[in-house]
Amino acid sequence: MRVFVTGASGHLGSAVLPELLSAGHQVVGLARSDASVAVIEKLGAQVRRGGLSDLDVLREEAAASDGVIHLAFRHDLMLTGDMAGAAEADLAALKALADGLDGSGKPLVGTSGTAMLVMGGVVGRPGTERDVFAGGYRIDAENFVADLASRGVRSSIVRLSPTVHSSLDHHGFMTVIIATARQNGYAAYVGEGANRWPAVHTLDAADLYRLALEKAPAGSRLHAVADEGVPFAEIAAAVGRNLGIPVRSISPEEAGDYFGFLGSFAQMDNPASAAITRELLGWTPAHRGLIADLDEGHYFQA
């Protein structure tokens, strides 16, 4: 296939592109900057200049391709607190990509997150691929992608774990948690730290995106989850021992000051299952889990 990939030079893109190329696909990556162009070309893919706001570029490349993987997201807006703006930009980009694929039967793989399960009200049990909600932050975009099945697009959505970890991760939640612990001189968890985060290795996530592109049924929701739920206290303990600093419990009231924009996320209990995804696509995560990956040490190198 000729595959158009947004977010091609980012953390996930740097794993998805080699995965696609090694499977024999031709890849065109969207690049907004010269630095992104250099990354994409080094990985062996072609380049189309543009950003998420260049909707005509997205339509043209989608129409010219045999399939699309949408990884890009306006994280710059999210980190400034403009969650609504980031979500609106994502939905606008998806609509442009859909316009280029309408009625073609070609695949479009979108991206969401397991955190939306908590926002949707899943409490006290692992969330599954069958959990669907009427609307909300990023849920609207997820529903839009799933509904493209009715427009003749073989659409699927990958819900990413909040922790997508590997030596390729330079800006994700784990890097923020580690930097925060360094700055404060101790690693923290909230209360008993029993709240759970699912996790997946970057290379396993890349494998799932390829499988989704190649064979996911239209309207599929998929979970990129290997560790179903790692207690946050265990994450903090791994950070503490690798940095050689104390590990402490903090109160919910202290979480905002300590974790900053991650204050609420650090308290999120988000166990999730990928049983349906594994059976549907034959996806088998093969790389180390989160705690073992942290103990490899690459996150803690200066």
DOKELUM-759958 format. One record per residue (C-alpha): x, y, z. Coordinates in pm, whole numbers, plus 50000, padded with zeros to 5 digits. Example, Ala and Ser with C-alpha at 12.3 -4.5 7.8 and 13.67 -1.06 7.14 Angstrom:
    east   north      up
   51230   49550   50780
   51367   49894   50714
This chain:
    east   north      up
   50000   50000   50000
   50089   50365   49962
   50028   50486   50318
   49997   50847   50427
   50100   50904   50791
   50046   51217   50998
   50271   51263   51300
   50531   51069   51105
   50836   51223   51273
   50710   51192   51631
   50755   50927   51898
   50505   50680   51752
   50580   50776   51394
   50947   50691   51438
   50838   50332   51510
   50536   50308   51280
   50728   50416   50968
   50995   50142   50995
   50722   49888   51077
   50531   49978   50760
   50840   49995   50539
   50966   49657   50660
   50627   49509   50568
   50671   49634   50210
   50448   49941   50220
   50536   50273   50057
   50509   50554   50312
   50452   50928   50279
   50491   51127   50600
   50346   51469   50677
   50619   51714   50782
   50568   52066   50911
   50935   52160   50964
   51279   52098   50815
   51365   51893   51122
   51065   51668   51059
   51161   51631   50694
   51508   51514   50799
   51367   51254   51041
   51120   51112   50788
   51375   51094   50507
   51629   50927   50738
   51371   50661   50818
   51336   50593   50443
   50994   50744   50373
   50876   51015   50135
   50769   51358   50257
   50469   51583   50206
   50514   51929   50355
   50231   52061   50567
   50068   52060   50908
   49738   51953   51063
   49581   52286   50974
   49658   52238   50602
   49329   52065   50532
   49364   52066   50153
   49696   51883   50185
   49533   51621   50407
   49247   51568   50158
   49484   51540   49863
   49719   51292   50029
   49435   51079   50161
   49280   51060   49814
   49617   50970   49659
   49693   50697   49912
   49579   50339   49965
   49543   50400   50338
   49600   50657   50613
   49733   50638   50968
   49659   50948   51175
   49903   50987   51464
   49939   51365   51489
   49778   51569   51766
   49819   51930   51875
   50003   51847   52198
   50131   52205   52204
   49774   52326   52261
   49699   52052   52514
   50004   52138   52724
   49896   52503   52744
   49556   52394   52873
   49369   52450   52546
   49220   52101   52544
   48920   52213   52340
   49140   52369   52073
   49350   52055   52044
   49041   51837   52010
   48885   52070   51750
   49204   52066   51541
   49212   51686   51556
   48850   51650   51447
   48897   51899   51161
   49198   51702   51037
   49005   51375   51053
   48717   51525   50855
   48960   51637   50583
   49121   51292   50567
   48776   51132   50551
   48679   51355   50259
   48973   51213   50066
   48874   50853   50143
   48493   50870   50114
   48343   50559   49954
   48683   50411   49866
   48688   50110   50101
   49039   50217   50199
   49160   50207   50561
   49186   50501   50797
   49343   50430   51136
   49282   50702   51394
   49417   50749   51744
   49248   50788   52081
   49342   50689   52435
   49229   50453   52708
   49198   50755   52941
   48871   50837   52767
   48728   50523   52931
   48758   50696   53268
   48607   51015   53127
   48321   50804   52994
   48251   50658   53338
   48424   50317   53342
   48508   50264   53710
   48626   49963   53910
   48688   49728   53616
   48914   49705   53313
   48778   49899   53018
   48726   49705   52697
   48703   49778   52328
   48324   49744   52355
   48297   50047   52587
   48150   50325   52373
   48025   50668   52480
   47797   50931   52330
   48050   51215   52331
   48321   51408   52509
   48686   51509   52485
   48847   51299   52208
   48543   51071   52222
   48379   51283   51949
   48676   51220   51719
   48676   50849   51804
   48305   50820   51723
   48357   51010   51398
   48623   50761   51287
   48412   50458   51383
   48110   50601   51199
   48312   50631   50876
   48232   50264   50821
   47890   50385   50703
   48063   50608   50445
   48257   50326   50281
   48583   50373   50474
   48749   50077   50649
   48801   50283   50962
   48949   50180   51295
   49063   50358   51609
   49359   50267   51829
   49316   50361   52193
   49668   50414   52326
   49769   50347   52684
   49866   50667   52868
   50217   50523   52891
   50368   50432   52554
   50723   50357   52660
   51061   50281   52503
   51394   50446   52431
   51212   50637   52154
   50998   50822   52411
   51142   51168   52475
   50831   51376   52553
   50566   51140   52691
   50411   51113   53036
   50697   50901   53174
   50955   51163   53079
   50744   51429   53254
   50703   51215   53568
   51078   51149   53583
   51166   51515   53527
   50919   51613   53800
   51077   51367   54045
   51424   51501   53965
   51309   51859   54020
   51138   51783   54353
   51401   51545   54486
   51153   51262   54544
   50918   51040   54345
   50552   51066   54443
   50225   50881   54419
   49885   50995   54547
   49734   50831   54854
   49807   50459   54850
   49910   50472   54484
   49679   50181   54403
   49536   50352   54093
   49644   50170   53779
   49785   50284   53446
   49789   50056   53141
   50106   50061   52933
   50244   49943   52599
   50590   49936   52443
   50627   50168   52143
   50727   49884   51909
   50424   49677   52009
   50200   49978   51946
   50359   50023   51601
   50285   49658   51522
   49920   49714   51615
   49890   50017   51385
   50022   49807   51094
   49779   49526   51169
   49492   49774   51192
   49586   49924   50856
   49611   49584   50691
   49310   49399   50830
   49100   49570   51099
   48727   49547   51018
   48547   49873   50950
   48438   50054   51265
   48681   49868   51494
   48796   50001   51829
   49133   49856   51933
   49336   49869   52254
   49713   49921   52248
   49752   49769   52596
   50018   49521   52710
   50032   49588   53086
   49663   49602   53181
   49720   49812   53491
   50043   49904   53669
   49981   50054   54016
   50111   50410   54023
   50299   50334   54346
   50505   50079   54151
   50579   50336   53882
   50694   50585   54147
   50906   50316   54315
   51082   50239   53987
   51147   50610   53929
   51280   50650   54282
   51523   50357   54273
   51657   50452   53929
   51714   50814   54036
   51834   50716   54384
   51579   50941   54556
   51303   50880   54816
   50951   50774   54726
   50661   50943   54905
   50284   50941   54922
   50123   51281   54873
   49764   51393   54926
   49519   51465   54642
   49543   51834   54737
   49922   51826   54678
   49901   51647   54343
   49847   51960   54136
   50148   52138   54284
   50371   51833   54247
   50262   51694   53908
   50144   52016   53740
   49917   51946   53442
   49941   51574   53521
   49787   51620   53866
   49456   51459   53774
   49610   51198   53546
   49839   51081   53826
   49528   50985   54025
   49347   50818   53735
   49254   50451   53775
   49250   50327   53417
   49293   49949   53391
   49220   49830   53038
   49201   49499   52853
   49319   49422   52500
   49169   49072   52484
   48934   49159   52198
   49213   49328   52000
   49444   49030   52043
   49181   48785   51923
   49059   49003   51637
   49398   49084   51483
   49631   48822   51632
   49826   49100   51802
   50079   48965   52052
   50289   49221   52244
   50647   49093   52249
   50850   49365   52420
   50927   49434   52786
   50666   49580   53018
   50675   49925   53175
   50859   49847   53500
   51119   49631   53324
   51167   49906   53066
   51216   50167   53337
   51475   49945   53502
   51667   49927   53173
   51782   50278   53262
   51747   50460   52929
   51486   50699   53073
   51731   50814   53338
   52036   50893   53128
   52135   51259   53148
